[in-house]
């Protein structure tokens, strides 16, 4: 199993929110299996949120070091056909997860965003939200 990491999920592990311990456990499990992936958007979104929330740079860098980031170039056009309603950057995340999904290496999307989770399910991928945000 490959775990596609959305910004909302990674923030659960970095901020003091409900579901933090479980998010940390899932991310550690994925890191141990070298199975954490995301779009390069993760880095941009995470650093922007971190600057607003006052998260320390080393914590962000350590979290990002565990995730293999993929260029958005390969999926920008496909993001336009992701079934909505969904925000534009979330559509890029979903399109990236769909592009990485395969029968031999299925992708489960780690997200804490209700709208994105619904879209991911419509696209036929598994959703993991440890905080039970349905």
Long-range contacts (C-beta under 8 A, 24 or more apart in sequence): 1-33, 1-35, 1-105, 1-106, 1-107, 1-108, 2-35, 2-37, 2-100, 2-101, 2-105, 2-106, 2-107, 2-108, 3-27, 3-30, 3-35, 3-36, 3-37, 3-107, 3-108, 3-109, 3-110, 3-128, 4-37, 4-38, 4-93, 4-96, 4-97, 4-100, 4-107, 4-108, 4-109, 4-110, 4-125, 5-30, 5-36, 5-37, 5-38, 5-42, 5-67, 5-110, 6-38, 6-42, 6-90, 6-93, 6-109, 6-110, 6-111, 6-112, 6-113, 6-116, 7-41, 7-42, 7-45, 7-46, 7-49, 8-111, 8-112, 8-113, 8-116, 9-110, 9-111, 9-112, 9-128, 9-129, 9-130, 10-42, 10-46, 10-63, 10-67, 10-110, 11-46, 11-49, 11-112, 12-112, 12-130, 12-131, 13-63, 14-50, 14-55, 14-59, 14-60, 14-63, 15-53, 15-55, 17-131, 18-131, 19-112, 19-129, 19-130, 19-131, 19-132, 22-130, 22-131, 23-110, 23-112, 23-130, 23-131, 25-130, 26-110, 26-128, 26-130, 27-63, 27-66, 27-110, 30-66, 30-110, 31-66, 36-66, 36-67, 36-68, 37-67, 37-68, 37-69, 37-70, 37-100, 37-107, 38-67, 38-68, 38-69, 38-70, 38-93, 38-96, 39-69, 39-70, 39-72, 39-75, 39-92, 39-93, 39-96, 40-69, 40-70, 40-71, 40-72, 41-72, 41-89, 41-92, 41-93, 42-67, 42-69, 42-93, 43-69, 45-89, 70-96, 70-100, 72-96, 74-99, 75-99, 82-119, 82-123, 83-119, 83-122, 83-123, 84-119, 85-115, 86-115, 86-116, 86-119, 87-115, 87-116, 90-115, 90-116, 90-119, 91-119, 94-119, 94-120, 94-123, 97-123, 97-125, 98-123, 98-125, 101-125
